[in-house]
């Protein structure tokens, strides 16, 4: 890892904070959603919950999106897949079947800026709101309490096996939604995730699923959730 594994953002006292699930290379569609809420990069912030690329038509534009003022992202499994392919650790056929052809066809020099950008994305983000702390991860926190997880991520001496386990959960895990596990994660107002497509924003306990499938062939518009609307137990005001 070449970046902090976790980033913390203090409460936005001058504008709004929006959360959005997977965009999968639909940059222009996301831009329309930002325009619909009158996004103002001088005071608003947008937090993307990973899977910036693959499957959609504009994965090449993602680096431009990351330069937009106030836009922040964490790493998803598809962003990690690009890194792994570049470094020779990915199953090429599997990656291609899951939307990676756009990246596979690039030269190593063409891939490098994407790898650098994705390697700089944290695995988790903590976001302070007026109602409490939000934990943002791509797939799931895999935890009953958030504070010990955050402490591990801040520890520069985190053992490699612990890091590998956390990364696997954060990027890939669907056990909570598969089991319809509504156990609440302690120490945070809510955990906000993408990764698992849902028809509408859905909660299991205080874990909120924000990938509404707008990137799918028949998907609707991207949903930008104002973080100030999140309440205890994953409720949305």
C-alpha positions in Angstrom: 0.0 0.0 0.0 1.3 3.4 -0.9 -1.4 5.5 0.9 -3.1 5.7 4.2 -5.5 2.8 4.6 -8.1 5.0 6.2 -8.9 8.7 5.9 -11.0 10.8 8.3 -13.0 13.9 7.2 -14.3 16.4 9.7 -17.8 17.7 9.5 -18.6 19.9 6.5 -19.8 23.2 8.1 -20.1 25.2 4.8 -21.8 22.8 2.4 -23.2 19.3 1.9 -21.7 15.8 1.9 -23.0 13.3 -0.7 -22.5 9.6 -0.8 -22.7 7.5 -4.0 -22.4 3.8 -4.6 -20.6 2.1 -7.5 -20.3 4.1 -10.8 -18.5 1.5 -13.0 -17.3 3.9 -15.7 -20.5 6.0 -16.0 -18.8 9.3 -15.4 -21.2 11.4 -17.6 -24.2 9.9 -15.9 -22.7 10.7 -12.5 -22.1 14.3 -13.7 -25.8 14.6 -14.5 -26.7 13.4 -11.0 -24.3 16.0 -9.5 -25.8 18.7 -11.6 -29.3 17.6 -10.4 -28.4 18.4 -6.8 -26.5 21.6 -7.8 -23.2 20.2 -6.6 -20.8 23.0 -5.8 -17.2 21.9 -5.5 -16.2 25.0 -3.6 -18.2 23.8 -0.5 -19.8 20.4 -1.2 -18.1 17.1 -1.1 -18.9 13.8 -2.9 -17.7 10.5 -1.5 -17.7 7.5 -4.0 -17.8 4.1 -2.4 -15.5 2.3 -4.9 -15.7 0.4 -8.2 -15.0 3.5 -10.2 -14.2 1.5 -13.4 -15.2 -1.5 -15.5 -18.5 -2.4 -17.2 -19.3 1.2 -18.2 -18.3 3.2 -21.3 -16.2 5.9 -19.7 -13.7 4.2 -17.4 -11.0 6.2 -19.2 -12.6 9.4 -17.7 -12.4 8.4 -14.1 -9.0 10.1 -13.6 -10.6 13.4 -14.6 -13.4 12.8 -12.1 -11.0 12.3 -9.3 -9.6 15.8 -10.1 -13.0 17.5 -9.6 -12.9 19.7 -6.5 -14.5 18.0 -3.5 -14.7 14.5 -5.0 -13.2 11.7 -2.9 -13.2 8.0 -3.4 -12.3 4.8 -1.7 -11.1 1.6 -3.3 -13.4 -1.1 -4.6 -12.7 -4.6 -5.8 -12.7 -3.5 -9.4 -10.2 -0.7 -8.7 -8.0 -3.3 -7.0 -8.5 -5.7 -9.9 -6.9 -3.1 -12.2 -3.9 -2.9 -9.8 -3.7 -6.7 -9.6 -3.8 -7.1 -13.4 -1.1 -4.6 -13.9 1.1 -6.3 -11.3 0.5 -9.8 -12.8 -1.7 -11.1 -10.0 -5.1 -11.3 -11.7 -6.9 -14.0 -13.7 -7.1 -12.3 -17.1 -10.1 -14.2 -18.4 -12.1 -13.6 -15.2 -11.1 -9.9 -15.2 -12.1 -9.5 -18.8 -15.5 -11.2 -18.2 -16.1 -8.7 -15.4 -15.5 -5.6 -17.5 -11.7 -5.3 -17.5 -11.2 -5.4 -21.3 -10.8 -1.7 -21.5 -7.8 -1.9 -19.2 -6.3 -5.1 -20.4 -5.9 -3.6 -23.9 -3.7 -0.7 -22.6 0.0 -0.7 -22.6 1.8 -0.8 -19.3 2.6 2.9 -19.6 -1.0 3.7 -20.3 -2.2 1.7 -17.3 0.3 3.3 -14.9 -1.6 6.5 -14.1 -4.7 4.5 -13.2 -2.7 2.1 -11.0 -1.1 5.1 -9.3 -4.5 6.7 -8.7 -6.2 3.6 -7.5 -3.3 2.7 -5.2 -3.7 6.1 -3.5 -7.3 5.4 -2.6 -7.9 4.3 1.0 -9.8 1.2 2.0 -12.0 3.1 4.4 -13.2 6.6 5.1 -14.5 8.0 8.3 -16.9 11.0 7.8 -18.1 13.1 10.7 -21.7 14.4 10.4 -23.9 16.5 12.7 -25.6 13.3 13.8 -22.5 11.1 14.3 -19.6 9.3 12.6 -20.1 7.4 9.3 -17.8 4.5 8.3 -17.5 4.2 4.5 -16.2 1.0 2.9 -16.8 -0.7 -0.4 -18.3 -4.1 0.5 -18.7 -4.6 4.2 -17.0 -3.8 7.5 -17.1 -7.4 8.7 -17.2 -6.2 12.2 -19.3 -5.9 15.4 -17.4 -2.8 16.4 -15.8 -0.2 14.1 -13.3 1.4 16.5 -10.9 -1.6 16.7 -10.9 -1.9 12.9 -10.1 1.8 12.5 -7.3 1.4 15.0 -5.8 -1.5 13.0 -6.0 0.6 9.8 -4.1 3.5 11.4 -1.4 1.3 12.7 1.7 1.5 10.4 2.8 -1.9 11.8 -0.4 -3.7 11.0 0.6 -7.4 10.3 0.3 -8.4 6.7 -2.1 -11.2 7.4 -4.5 -8.9 9.3 -4.3 -6.4 6.5 -5.0 -9.0 3.9 -8.0 -10.2 5.8 -9.4 -6.7 6.2 -8.8 -5.9 2.6 -10.7 -9.0 1.5 -13.7 -8.2 3.6 -13.7 -4.5 2.7 -13.5 -5.2 -1.1 -15.4 -8.4 -1.5 -17.6 -9.5 1.4 -21.3 -10.1 1.0 -22.0 -12.4 3.9 -24.0 -9.8 5.8 -26.5 -9.3 3.0 -26.5 -13.0 2.0 -27.5 -13.8 5.6 -29.8 -10.8 6.0 -27.8 -10.0 9.1 -29.2 -6.9 10.8 -26.7 -6.8 13.6 -25.7 -3.2 14.3 -22.0 -2.2 14.0 -21.0 -0.3 17.2 -19.1 2.9 17.5 -20.6 4.5 14.3 -23.9 6.0 13.3 -23.9 3.9 10.2 -21.6 1.9 7.8 -22.2 2.9 4.2 -21.3 0.4 1.5 -21.7 -0.2 -2.3 -20.7 -3.5 -4.0 -24.1 -5.2 -3.8 -26.7 -3.8 -6.2 -30.1 -3.1 -4.6 -33.2 -1.6 -6.2 -33.2 1.3 -3.7 -31.1 2.4 -0.8 -31.5 -0.5 1.8 -30.4 -1.0 5.4 -29.5 -4.1 7.4 -29.2 -2.8 10.9 -27.1 0.3 10.6 -25.3 -0.9 7.4 -26.6 1.1 4.4 -26.4 -0.3 0.9 -26.0 2.5 -1.7 -25.3 0.8 -5.0 -28.7 1.2 -6.6 -27.5 -0.4 -9.9 -27.6 2.8 -12.0 -24.6 1.3 -14.0 -26.7 -1.7 -15.1 -28.1 -1.7 -18.7 -31.5 -0.8 -17.4 -30.4 1.2 -14.4 -31.9 4.5 -13.5 -30.2 7.6 -12.3 -27.4 7.6 -9.7 -28.6 8.4 -6.2 -26.5 10.9 -4.3 -27.5 10.6 -0.6 -27.0 13.7 1.5 -25.1 12.3 4.5 -26.9 14.7 6.9 -30.1 12.6 6.3 -28.6 9.5 7.9 -29.8 8.8 11.5 -29.2 6.1 14.1 -29.9 2.5 13.0 -29.4 3.3 9.3 -32.6 5.3 9.1 -32.8 8.1 6.5 -34.7 11.2 7.4 
